[in-house]
């Protein structure tokens, strides 16, 4: 679904950079800040699959501590936190309720909801890392596994609507 974002009619004017990030705390700690530095993006949207999700779940905040689970290399972050002496949680400057409203009102049978807990694993870790760099341009979306209940095309549509809604908020903030 993410790979199809480049082909979506809703995002024709964007230079979309897609990169899969390993389920590895150390890699995330290096890759995410480097992407921000190298790309200087207008918006960063992390996307992760959650077996517990049955809707598109848009995360409003990232958490710094509580990373107990081991990554694919059997490691966890030192002090079980993302950034030493970082804020306990960081809220995205993007109003995720508005993003969900846009997804829910589209005629595509998709449902979206806001979450305030991205799970204290690599999804939350990568989101917090981005939020610590620029909370005004960082987002995370959890999607259910393909076919449970949405098709790849439906998820792609939902992601495109979400990204468009986020970019609209950023544009509106700049003009006001």
C-alpha positions as a Markdown table, in Angstrom:
| # | Residue | x | y | z |
|---|---|---|---|---|
| 1 | Unk | 0.0 | 0.0 | 0.0 |
| 2 | Unk | 2.8 | 2.4 | 0.9 |
| 3 | Unk | 4.7 | 1.6 | -2.4 |
| 4 | Unk | 1.6 | 2.7 | -4.3 |
| 5 | Unk | 1.6 | 6.2 | -2.9 |
| 6 | Unk | 3.8 | 7.4 | -5.7 |
| 7 | Unk | 1.1 | 6.4 | -8.2 |
| 8 | Unk | -1.9 | 8.0 | -6.4 |
| 9 | Unk | -3.8 | 10.7 | -8.2 |
| 10 | Unk | -4.2 | 12.5 | -4.8 |
| 11 | Unk | -0.5 | 13.1 | -4.5 |
| 12 | Unk | 0.7 | 14.0 | -8.1 |
| 13 | Unk | 2.7 | 17.1 | -7.0 |
| 14 | Unk | 4.8 | 15.4 | -4.4 |
| 15 | Unk | 8.2 | 13.9 | -4.4 |
| 16 | Unk | 7.5 | 10.9 | -2.3 |
| 17 | Unk | 10.4 | 9.1 | -0.7 |
| 18 | Unk | 9.7 | 5.6 | 0.6 |
| 19 | Unk | 12.1 | 3.7 | 2.7 |
| 20 | Unk | 11.7 | 0.5 | 4.7 |
| 21 | Unk | 13.3 | 0.8 | 8.1 |
| 22 | Unk | 14.4 | -2.4 | 9.9 |
| 23 | Unk | 12.8 | -3.5 | 13.2 |
| 24 | Unk | 16.1 | -2.6 | 14.9 |
| 25 | Unk | 16.4 | 0.2 | 17.5 |
| 26 | Unk | 20.0 | 1.1 | 16.6 |
| 27 | Unk | 19.2 | 1.3 | 12.9 |
| 28 | Unk | 16.1 | 3.5 | 13.6 |
| 29 | Unk | 18.3 | 5.8 | 15.8 |
| 30 | Unk | 20.6 | 6.3 | 12.8 |
| 31 | Unk | 18.3 | 6.1 | 9.7 |
| 32 | Unk | 15.5 | 8.4 | 10.9 |
| 33 | Unk | 17.7 | 11.4 | 11.8 |
| 34 | Unk | 19.8 | 10.9 | 8.6 |
| 35 | Unk | 16.6 | 11.0 | 6.5 |
| 36 | Unk | 15.5 | 14.2 | 8.1 |
| 37 | Unk | 19.0 | 15.7 | 7.5 |
| 38 | Unk | 19.4 | 14.5 | 3.9 |
| 39 | Unk | 15.9 | 15.0 | 2.6 |
| 40 | Unk | 14.6 | 18.0 | 4.7 |
| 41 | Unk | 11.1 | 16.8 | 4.1 |
| 42 | Unk | 7.9 | 18.8 | 4.2 |
| 43 | Unk | 6.3 | 15.9 | 6.1 |
| 44 | Unk | 7.5 | 12.6 | 7.5 |
| 45 | Unk | 4.8 | 9.9 | 7.8 |
| 46 | Unk | 5.9 | 6.6 | 9.3 |
| 47 | Unk | 3.6 | 3.6 | 8.5 |
| 48 | Unk | 3.6 | 0.3 | 10.4 |
| 49 | Unk | 1.4 | -2.8 | 10.2 |
| 50 | Unk | -0.4 | -3.7 | 13.4 |
| 51 | Unk | -2.0 | -7.1 | 13.8 |
| 52 | Unk | -4.3 | -5.6 | 16.5 |
| 53 | Unk | -5.6 | -2.8 | 14.1 |
| 54 | Unk | -8.9 | -3.3 | 12.3 |
| 55 | Unk | -9.0 | 0.3 | 11.2 |
| 56 | Unk | -6.5 | 2.9 | 10.0 |
| 57 | Unk | -5.0 | 4.1 | 13.2 |
| 58 | Unk | -3.4 | 7.5 | 13.3 |
| 59 | Unk | -1.1 | 8.1 | 16.2 |
| 60 | Unk | -1.2 | 11.5 | 18.0 |
| 61 | Unk | 1.8 | 11.1 | 20.3 |
| 62 | Unk | 5.1 | 9.3 | 20.6 |
| 63 | Unk | 6.6 | 8.0 | 23.9 |
| 64 | Unk | 10.2 | 8.2 | 25.0 |
| 65 | Unk | 10.3 | 5.4 | 27.6 |
| 66 | Unk | 9.1 | 1.9 | 28.3 |
| 67 | Unk | 10.9 | 0.1 | 25.4 |
| 68 | Unk | 11.2 | -3.4 | 27.0 |
| 69 | Unk | 10.7 | -5.6 | 23.9 |
| 70 | Unk | 13.7 | -6.9 | 22.0 |
| 71 | Unk | 14.2 | -6.0 | 18.4 |
| 72 | Unk | 15.0 | -8.4 | 15.6 |
| 73 | Unk | 18.7 | -8.5 | 16.8 |
| 74 | Unk | 17.6 | -9.3 | 20.3 |
| 75 | Unk | 18.5 | -5.8 | 21.6 |
| 76 | Unk | 16.6 | -3.0 | 23.4 |
| 77 | Unk | 17.6 | 0.6 | 23.8 |
| 78 | Unk | 19.9 | 1.6 | 26.6 |
| 79 | Unk | 17.9 | 2.8 | 29.6 |
| 80 | Unk | 14.8 | 1.5 | 27.6 |
| 81 | Unk | 14.3 | 4.9 | 26.2 |
| 82 | Unk | 14.5 | 6.6 | 22.8 |
| 83 | Unk | 16.3 | 9.8 | 23.8 |
| 84 | Unk | 18.1 | 10.3 | 27.1 |
| 85 | Unk | 16.6 | 13.2 | 29.0 |
| 86 | Unk | 14.0 | 13.6 | 26.3 |
| 87 | Unk | 10.4 | 14.6 | 27.0 |
| 88 | Unk | 8.3 | 11.7 | 28.3 |
| 89 | Unk | 5.9 | 12.1 | 25.4 |
| 90 | Unk | 5.7 | 14.4 | 22.4 |
| 91 | Unk | 2.4 | 15.3 | 20.6 |
| 92 | Unk | 2.4 | 15.7 | 16.9 |
| 93 | Unk | 1.6 | 19.2 | 15.8 |
| 94 | Unk | -0.8 | 17.7 | 13.2 |
| 95 | Unk | -4.4 | 17.4 | 14.4 |
| 96 | Unk | -4.9 | 13.7 | 13.8 |
| 97 | Unk | -8.7 | 14.0 | 14.5 |
| 98 | Unk | -9.0 | 16.1 | 11.4 |
| 99 | Unk | -7.0 | 13.5 | 9.5 |
| 100 | Unk | -9.3 | 10.8 | 10.6 |
| 101 | Unk | -12.3 | 12.9 | 9.7 |
| 102 | Unk | -11.0 | 13.2 | 6.1 |
| 103 | Unk | -10.5 | 9.4 | 5.8 |
| 104 | Unk | -13.9 | 8.6 | 7.4 |
| 105 | Unk | -15.9 | 11.0 | 5.2 |
| 106 | Unk | -14.3 | 9.7 | 2.0 |
| 107 | Unk | -16.5 | 7.2 | 0.0 |
| 108 | Unk | -14.3 | 4.2 | 0.3 |
| 109 | Unk | -15.5 | 2.1 | 3.2 |
| 110 | Unk | -12.5 | 3.0 | 5.3 |
| 111 | Unk | -12.6 | 3.7 | 9.0 |
| 112 | Unk | -9.9 | 5.6 | 10.8 |
| 113 | Unk | -9.4 | 6.4 | 14.5 |
| 114 | Unk | -6.9 | 8.4 | 16.6 |
| 115 | Unk | -4.6 | 6.6 | 19.0 |
| 116 | Unk | -2.4 | 8.0 | 21.8 |
| 117 | Unk | -0.3 | 4.8 | 22.2 |
| 118 | Unk | 1.8 | 3.6 | 19.3 |
| 119 | Unk | 2.8 | 0.5 | 21.3 |
| 120 | Unk | 6.2 | 1.1 | 22.9 |
| 121 | Unk | 8.0 | -0.9 | 20.2 |
| 122 | Unk | 9.8 | 0.1 | 17.0 |
| 123 | Unk | 6.8 | 2.0 | 15.6 |
| 124 | Unk | 6.5 | 4.2 | 18.6 |
| 125 | Unk | 10.4 | 4.5 | 18.8 |
| 126 | Unk | 10.6 | 5.7 | 15.2 |
| 127 | Unk | 7.7 | 8.1 | 15.6 |
| 128 | Unk | 9.2 | 9.6 | 18.8 |
| 129 | Unk | 12.6 | 9.9 | 17.1 |
| 130 | Unk | 10.9 | 12.0 | 14.3 |
| 131 | Unk | 8.8 | 14.0 | 16.7 |
| 132 | Unk | 12.0 | 14.9 | 18.7 |
| 133 | Unk | 13.4 | 16.4 | 15.4 |
| 134 | Unk | 10.3 | 18.2 | 14.3 |
| 135 | Unk | 6.9 | 17.6 | 16.0 |
| 136 | Unk | 5.1 | 19.9 | 13.5 |
| 137 | Unk | 5.9 | 17.7 | 10.5 |
| 138 | Unk | 5.9 | 14.1 | 12.0 |
| 139 | Unk | 3.1 | 11.5 | 11.8 |
| 140 | Unk | 2.6 | 7.8 | 12.3 |
| 141 | Unk | -0.1 | 5.6 | 10.8 |
| 142 | Unk | -0.8 | 2.0 | 11.8 |
| 143 | Unk | -2.6 | -0.1 | 9.2 |
| 144 | Unk | -4.1 | -3.5 | 9.6 |
| 145 | Unk | -2.6 | -6.4 | 7.7 |
| 146 | Unk | -3.7 | -6.7 | 4.1 |
| 147 | Unk | -7.1 | -8.2 | 3.7 |
| 148 | Unk | -8.0 | -7.7 | 7.4 |
| 149 | Unk | -10.3 | -6.0 | 6.3 |
| 150 | Unk | -8.8 | -3.7 | 3.7 |
| 151 | Unk | -7.3 | -4.4 | 0.3 |
| 152 | Unk | -4.0 | -2.9 | -0.8 |
| 153 | Unk | -5.8 | -0.4 | -3.0 |
| 154 | Unk | -8.1 | 0.7 | -0.1 |
| 155 | Unk | -5.1 | 1.1 | 2.3 |
| 156 | Unk | -3.3 | 3.1 | -0.4 |
| 157 | Unk | -6.3 | 5.4 | -0.8 |
| 158 | Unk | -6.5 | 5.8 | 3.0 |
| 159 | Unk | -2.8 | 6.7 | 3.2 |
| 160 | Unk | -3.1 | 9.1 | 0.3 |
| 161 | Unk | -6.1 | 10.8 | 1.9 |
| 162 | Unk | -4.2 | 11.0 | 5.3 |
| 163 | Unk | -1.1 | 12.5 | 3.7 |
| 164 | Unk | -3.2 | 15.0 | 1.8 |
| 165 | Unk | -5.0 | 16.1 | 4.9 |
| 166 | Unk | -1.7 | 16.5 | 6.8 |
| 167 | Unk | -0.2 | 18.6 | 4.1 |
| 168 | Unk | -3.3 | 20.7 | 4.0 |
| 169 | Unk | -2.9 | 21.4 | 7.7 |
| 170 | Unk | 0.7 | 22.3 | 7.3 |
| 171 | Unk | -0.1 | 24.6 | 4.4 |
| 172 | Unk | -2.9 | 26.3 | 6.3 |
| 173 | Unk | -0.6 | 26.8 | 9.3 |
| 174 | Unk | 1.9 | 28.6 | 7.1 |
| 175 | Unk | -0.7 | 30.9 | 5.6 |
| 176 | Unk | -2.2 | 31.9 | 9.0 |
